[in-house]
Amino acid sequence: MGKSRSETMQENRVKLIAAARKAFAQKGYSAASMDELTADAGLTRGALYHNFGDKRGLLAAVVDQMDTEMAARANEIGARADDDWQGLLAEGTAYIEMALDPEVQRIVLLDGPAVLGDPSQWPSQNSCLQVTRITVERLIAQGILKPVDAEAAARLLSGAALNAALWIAASENPQSVLPKAVEAFQALAAGLLLKPV
């Protein structure tokens, strides 16, 4: 029995995203050639347009995949912490540290915002935000964080981590900016604690 149309489409999407991720990482979004990219995936430009609409749609899919992976990795690191508060800090810090990865820098933090606009509006950031909000709600209920609005706190924490990552990616010397960004992020987050540590 042959593959269904939707299975083939799904496979083509996976192939195109993988080829685009490689091309965008090596050459950057604007220099990446759609002809080379589709040839690399063994597909036609028609398959690209059918699946993603255009080059921008393909970048959006790549950024979504990578940012979702980053959030999952940060979440895993946060889950290993001793408690919810340490987990929240570890998660934000881990996300900021991923800004040192050249592929993340180029695709998610430089080309992504330049082409796709405000990262806080990306679907991947939104799902990450909901996870943070639930943790913040739990910490407020436990009397660990000040009784502020949980969504507001989650948005500001996520925004601080994202902005730190964007700063690192755009800086001349990401390695020297990282510790400053992490220290300031943790100090800001600690301002939400009900009792100072």
N, C-alpha and C positions, 0 to 999 in steps of 0.2 A: 504493500500500500504506500502511495506517495505521500509527501508532506502536504499538510493543508496550507492554504494561502496565508493564513495568519501565522503559522509556524515559520514559513519562509520569510515573511515580513519581519518577524521578531529576530530571526537570524541575521537578516540584512542590517537591521538597526544596530545589533551588537557589533557586527563587523565594521560598519561605518563609524560608530562611536570610538571603537578601538583605533581605527586608522586615523581618525581626526585627532584623537588625544595625542597620538604620536607626532602627527604633523604640527599641531598647535604648540606642542612642547618644544619641538626642535626649531621651528621657523617663526612661531608667533602667528596669531590669527590672520593679520592682513597679508603676510607673505605666503601663507599656506595655499597651495593650488588645489582647487576642487577636482581637476582632472587627474592629478597625481594621486590624490587621496582616494578617489573612487577606484582608480586602477589598482592601487595598493590593496583595497578591500575586495578586488575582483568583481566590482559592480559598475553599473553605468551611472551617469549623472542623473538619469531619470529616477533611479532608485533613491538617490539622495533627495531629490526634490519631492518625491512621493512620500518619503518618510519624515522629512524635516522641514519642507517648504523651501528653505534656502540655507546659505552658509551660516547666517546668524542663528537660525533654528538648530543647526547642528552644534554650534558653539553652546547654545543654551542647554542642549542635552548632555554635552560633555561636562559643562560646569555643574549641572545638576547631579550627575553621577559622582564627580569628584568631591563636591561639597557634602553630599550625602555620606560618602565614604569617610571624609574628615570628621563629620559629626559623630558617626558610628564609632570611629576610633577614639575620639575624645570621650565619648560616653563609656566605652569599655574601660578606659583609664580611670575615669571618675568612679566607676563601679567598684574598682579595687581599693578605694580609699576606706578609711576606718569608719567614717560617718558621712551623712548627707552634706554637711558643711564642707568638710575636706574634699568630698567628691565634687562639689560645685566648683571649688577653687581649682582642683586638679583638671577638671574638664575644660574650663576656660583657658587655663595655662597651656594645656595640651594643644588646643586649637591654635593658640598664638604661636606655639613652637613649630607647628606645621608650616608656617610662613617661611621657614628656612628651606623647605623643599623646592628646588628650582622649577619643577613641573607645576606645583601648586602656585608658586609666585607668578609665573608667567600666565597660566591659563585662568586660575580662579581669582587671583588678586589684582592682576594688571589688565589683561585683555577682557576678562569677564565684566567688571564694572564699566570699562571704557565702551564696550559694545552693547551690553545688556542693561546698563543703568544700575540704579541703587540696589546693592546686594541685599539690603534688609527686606526688599520686596520679593526676593527669589523664593520659590516654593521650598527649596532645601533649607533655607534659613528659617522659614516659617515652622517647619516640622521640628527643627532643633529648638526653636523658641518655646513650643508647647511642652517639650520635655523639661526644659529649664523652669517653666512656670509651675509645673507640678511639683518639682523639687522645692522651689521657693515657697509654695503653699504649705508643703509639709514642714519646712523649717520655721515658718511663721506659727503654724499650729503647735509646734514643739517649744515655742517661746525662745527660739535661738535667734531669729531675725526680728527686726522691728516690724510692727504690724502695718507695713505699707501695702499699697496695692500690688498684688503678686505679678500681674501682667506688666505693670510699669517697671518693677524691679527686674523681671526677666528680660524685658526689652533693653533696659539700660546695661545689664550685665552682658547680654549677647552683643549689643552694640559696641561695648567697650572692647570685648575680645576681638570682634571683627575689625574695628578701627585700629587696634594694635597690630593685627596681622597685615592690614593694608599699609600701615606705616612702615613695617619691617620690609615688606615686599618692594616698596618704592624707594627705600633708602639706599645710599651709596654703600653702606657697610651694615648689612642685616645682622651679622653676628654681634656687633657692638650694641645695636639697638635692642635686640631681644631681651637681655636681662633687665634693662631699664623699663621696657614695656611690661614685662611680667611683674616686676616689683610694684609698679604703679597700679596695674590691674588688681593685684591682690590687696593693696592698700585701699583702693576704691571700694572693692567688694566688702572688705572688713567694716566699712562705714555702715553697712546694713545690719551688722550684729547688734543685738539688743544690749548685750553687756560687752564692753571692750575685752579683747583677749589678753 
